[in-house]
Amino acid sequence: MSSGRCGGLLRVDPITPKALVIAGRVTRPDVPALCAELESLLYDSEGRVRDPDAGVDCDLGGVVQADLVLVEAIARLGLVARRAGGRRLRLRNVPPELRNLLELVGLADVVNVEERCRD
């Protein structure tokens, strides 16, 4: 992740503990760090799954560029979520162009794409 971005790329939503918020532009070197951050939300320090019945959300409302790198990141995040007790990644505030890309590559059926909550 690049430290020069205004507002940052990644933060944990303080209201929903199992929510990953992605903002800015995701680059290929950012993807492993995003996966690691999601793993830290899903597993405790001893490697046990936290709250196995809880869902996991990814808020994409702050994304500035929807491209195939972001699609790759979402695919990998979806795998991390599934490994943590078979959870499905729920995407919130998905920009229309990203929604189209996810449908084009067939990932819309793999992750839960929620209706856009804000305009």
C-alpha positions as CSV (number, residue, x, y, z in Angstrom):
1,M,0.0,0.0,0.0
2,S,1.2,3.4,-0.7
3,S,1.5,5.9,2.1
4,G,1.2,8.9,-0.2
5,R,-2.5,8.6,-0.8
6,C,-4.9,11.0,0.8
7,G,-7.3,9.1,3.1
8,G,-5.4,5.9,2.7
9,L,-6.3,2.7,0.9
10,L,-7.5,0.5,3.8
11,R,-9.2,0.9,7.1
12,V,-11.4,-1.2,9.4
13,D,-14.9,0.1,9.8
14,P,-15.2,0.8,13.5
15,I,-19.0,0.2,13.6
16,T,-18.9,-3.3,11.9
17,P,-15.8,-5.2,13.2
18,K,-15.9,-7.6,10.2
19,A,-15.8,-4.9,7.5
20,L,-12.9,-4.1,5.3
21,V,-13.1,-0.6,3.7
22,I,-11.2,-0.2,0.4
23,A,-10.6,3.3,-0.9
24,G,-8.5,4.9,-3.6
25,R,-6.8,2.9,-6.3
26,V,-5.8,-0.7,-5.7
27,T,-2.5,-1.8,-7.3
28,R,-1.2,-5.3,-7.7
29,P,1.4,-4.8,-4.8
30,D,-1.6,-3.8,-2.5
31,V,-3.4,-7.1,-2.9
32,P,-1.3,-9.3,-0.4
33,A,-1.7,-6.6,2.2
34,L,-5.5,-6.4,1.7
35,C,-5.6,-10.2,2.1
36,A,-3.5,-10.1,5.3
37,E,-5.7,-7.4,6.7
38,L,-8.8,-9.4,6.1
39,E,-7.1,-12.5,7.7
40,S,-6.4,-10.4,10.8
41,L,-10.1,-9.6,11.1
42,L,-11.1,-13.2,10.6
43,Y,-8.6,-15.0,12.8
44,D,-7.4,-14.6,16.3
45,S,-3.7,-14.5,17.3
46,E,-3.7,-18.3,17.7
47,G,-5.0,-18.9,14.2
48,R,-8.6,-19.8,15.2
49,V,-11.5,-18.4,13.2
50,R,-13.3,-15.5,15.1
51,D,-17.1,-15.6,15.1
52,P,-17.4,-18.4,12.4
53,D,-21.1,-17.5,11.8
54,A,-20.5,-13.8,11.3
55,G,-20.4,-12.4,7.8
56,V,-17.7,-10.4,6.3
57,D,-18.3,-7.1,4.4
58,C,-16.1,-5.2,2.0
59,D,-17.1,-1.6,1.4
60,L,-15.9,-0.4,-2.0
61,G,-17.6,3.1,-2.0
62,G,-14.3,4.9,-2.0
63,V,-12.7,3.1,-4.9
64,V,-11.6,5.5,-7.6
65,Q,-10.7,3.1,-10.4
66,A,-12.5,-0.2,-11.2
67,D,-10.1,-2.4,-13.2
68,L,-9.0,-6.0,-13.4
69,V,-6.5,-5.5,-10.5
70,L,-9.4,-4.6,-8.3
71,V,-11.3,-7.7,-9.6
72,E,-8.3,-9.9,-8.7
73,A,-8.2,-8.4,-5.2
74,I,-11.8,-9.1,-4.7
75,A,-11.4,-12.7,-5.9
76,R,-8.5,-13.2,-3.5
77,L,-10.4,-11.6,-0.7
78,G,-13.3,-14.0,-1.4
79,L,-11.0,-16.9,-1.1
80,V,-9.7,-15.7,2.2
81,A,-13.2,-15.3,3.5
82,R,-14.2,-18.9,2.3
83,R,-11.1,-20.4,4.0
84,A,-12.4,-18.8,7.3
85,G,-15.3,-21.2,7.8
86,G,-16.9,-21.0,4.4
87,R,-17.9,-17.4,4.6
88,R,-19.0,-15.4,1.6
89,L,-17.6,-11.9,1.0
90,R,-20.4,-9.3,0.8
91,L,-19.5,-6.3,-1.3
92,R,-21.2,-3.0,-0.3
93,N,-21.3,0.3,-2.2
94,V,-20.1,-1.3,-5.4
95,P,-19.6,1.3,-8.2
96,P,-21.5,0.4,-11.4
97,E,-18.4,-0.1,-13.5
98,L,-17.0,-2.6,-11.0
99,R,-20.3,-4.4,-10.8
100,N,-20.1,-4.8,-14.6
101,L,-16.6,-6.1,-14.5
102,L,-17.5,-8.6,-11.8
103,E,-20.4,-9.9,-13.9
104,L,-18.2,-10.0,-17.0
105,V,-15.6,-12.3,-15.3
106,G,-18.2,-14.4,-13.5
107,L,-17.4,-13.3,-10.0
108,A,-20.8,-11.7,-9.2
109,D,-22.0,-15.2,-8.4
110,V,-19.0,-16.0,-6.2
111,V,-19.3,-12.9,-3.9
112,N,-22.5,-11.3,-2.7
113,V,-22.8,-7.9,-4.4
114,E,-25.3,-5.9,-2.4
115,E,-27.3,-3.1,-4.0
116,R,-25.6,0.2,-3.9
117,C,-26.5,2.0,-0.7
118,R,-25.6,5.5,-1.7
119,D,-25.5,7.5,-5.0
